């Protein structure tokens, strides 16, 4: 029989707990960490989508931004063979 009960995810990650801290310095550092993580995830997923043939418009639609905005932000970078971000030669 499969257990369909929700799993306890355990304690919240430090950044999630810090985000609601009464100390603004702690909370703001958490916000910065989360923003950095979001930027990295976005770059990774945009690169993945492009490598799978997605158009800039399709990516923009999923992100809720214009095609021009997503192209301006990510169009000049490519994933090299190791997954590192590199600037395109002009």
MARDOTOR-489591 format. One record per residue (C-alpha): residue in one letter; x, y, z. Coordinates in Angstrom, 1 decimal. Last residue first. Example, Ala and Ser with C-alpha at 12.3 -4.5 7.8 and 13.67 -1.06 7.14 Angstrom:
BEGIN
{r:s&xx:13.7&yy:-1.1&zz:7.1}
{r:a&xx:12.3&yy:-4.5&zz:7.8}
***
This chain:
BEGIN
{r:x&xx:30.4&yy:39.7&zz:-30.9}
{r:x&xx:31.7&yy:36.9&zz:-28.8}
{r:x&xx:28.9&yy:35.4&zz:-26.6}
{r:x&xx:29.5&yy:35.8&zz:-22.9}
{r:x&xx:29.9&yy:32.6&zz:-20.8}
{r:x&xx:27.8&yy:30.9&zz:-18.2}
{r:x&xx:29.2&yy:27.6&zz:-17.0}
{r:x&xx:27.3&yy:24.4&zz:-17.7}
{r:x&xx:30.4&yy:22.4&zz:-18.6}
{r:x&xx:29.7&yy:22.4&zz:-22.4}
{r:x&xx:29.2&yy:26.2&zz:-22.4}
{r:x&xx:25.9&yy:27.7&zz:-21.6}
{r:x&xx:25.2&yy:30.9&zz:-23.5}
{r:x&xx:24.9&yy:34.5&zz:-22.5}
{r:x&xx:24.0&yy:37.6&zz:-24.6}
{r:x&xx:20.3&yy:36.7&zz:-24.8}
{r:x&xx:19.7&yy:36.3&zz:-21.1}
{r:x&xx:18.6&yy:39.7&zz:-19.8}
{r:x&xx:17.9&yy:41.5&zz:-23.1}
{r:x&xx:16.2&yy:38.3&zz:-24.5}
{r:x&xx:14.0&yy:38.0&zz:-21.4}
{r:x&xx:13.0&yy:41.7&zz:-21.6}
{r:x&xx:12.4&yy:41.7&zz:-25.3}
{r:x&xx:10.2&yy:38.7&zz:-25.1}
{r:x&xx:8.1&yy:40.5&zz:-22.5}
{r:x&xx:7.6&yy:39.2&zz:-19.0}
{r:x&xx:5.4&yy:36.7&zz:-17.3}
{r:x&xx:8.2&yy:34.1&zz:-16.9}
{r:x&xx:6.3&yy:31.4&zz:-18.8}
{r:x&xx:5.3&yy:33.8&zz:-21.5}
{r:x&xx:8.9&yy:35.1&zz:-21.8}
{r:x&xx:10.2&yy:31.6&zz:-22.3}
{r:x&xx:7.7&yy:30.9&zz:-25.1}
{r:x&xx:8.5&yy:34.3&zz:-26.7}
{r:x&xx:12.3&yy:33.7&zz:-26.5}
{r:x&xx:11.6&yy:30.5&zz:-28.5}
{r:x&xx:12.1&yy:27.1&zz:-26.9}
{r:x&xx:14.5&yy:24.8&zz:-28.8}
{r:x&xx:15.6&yy:22.4&zz:-26.0}
{r:x&xx:18.9&yy:24.3&zz:-25.5}
{r:x&xx:16.8&yy:27.5&zz:-25.2}
{r:x&xx:14.7&yy:25.9&zz:-22.4}
{r:x&xx:17.8&yy:24.7&zz:-20.6}
{r:x&xx:19.5&yy:28.1&zz:-20.8}
{r:x&xx:16.3&yy:29.8&zz:-19.6}
{r:x&xx:16.0&yy:27.2&zz:-16.7}
{r:x&xx:19.6&yy:27.8&zz:-15.6}
{r:x&xx:19.4&yy:31.6&zz:-15.8}
{r:x&xx:16.1&yy:31.6&zz:-13.8}
{r:x&xx:17.6&yy:29.3&zz:-11.2}
{r:x&xx:20.6&yy:31.5&zz:-10.8}
{r:x&xx:18.5&yy:34.6&zz:-10.5}
{r:x&xx:16.1&yy:33.0&zz:-8.0}
{r:x&xx:19.1&yy:31.9&zz:-5.8}
{r:x&xx:20.5&yy:35.4&zz:-5.8}
{r:x&xx:17.1&yy:36.8&zz:-4.8}
{r:x&xx:16.9&yy:34.2&zz:-2.0}
{r:x&xx:20.3&yy:35.2&zz:-0.7}
{r:x&xx:19.5&yy:38.9&zz:-0.8}
{r:x&xx:16.2&yy:38.4&zz:1.0}
{r:x&xx:17.9&yy:36.3&zz:3.6}
{r:x&xx:20.5&yy:39.1&zz:4.1}
{r:x&xx:17.5&yy:41.5&zz:4.4}
{r:x&xx:15.9&yy:39.4&zz:7.1}
{r:x&xx:19.1&yy:39.1&zz:9.2}
{r:x&xx:19.8&yy:42.9&zz:9.0}
{r:x&xx:16.1&yy:43.6&zz:9.7}
{r:x&xx:16.2&yy:41.7&zz:13.0}
{r:x&xx:12.6&yy:40.5&zz:13.8}
{r:x&xx:13.4&yy:37.5&zz:11.5}
{r:x&xx:10.8&yy:36.5&zz:8.9}
{r:x&xx:13.4&yy:36.0&zz:6.1}
{r:x&xx:15.7&yy:34.3&zz:8.6}
{r:x&xx:13.5&yy:31.2&zz:8.8}
{r:x&xx:13.5&yy:30.9&zz:5.0}
{r:x&xx:17.2&yy:31.5&zz:4.8}
{r:x&xx:18.0&yy:28.9&zz:7.4}
{r:x&xx:16.1&yy:26.2&zz:5.6}
{r:x&xx:12.8&yy:25.3&zz:7.3}
{r:x&xx:12.9&yy:22.3&zz:9.6}
{r:x&xx:11.6&yy:19.0&zz:8.3}
{r:x&xx:9.7&yy:18.5&zz:5.0}
{r:x&xx:7.1&yy:16.4&zz:6.9}
{r:x&xx:5.7&yy:14.1&zz:4.2}
{r:x&xx:2.1&yy:14.4&zz:3.2}
{r:x&xx:0.1&yy:11.2&zz:3.7}
{r:x&xx:-0.4&yy:9.1&zz:0.6}
{r:x&xx:1.3&yy:6.0&zz:1.9}
{r:x&xx:1.2&yy:3.5&zz:-0.9}
{r:x&xx:0.0&yy:0.0&zz:0.0}
***
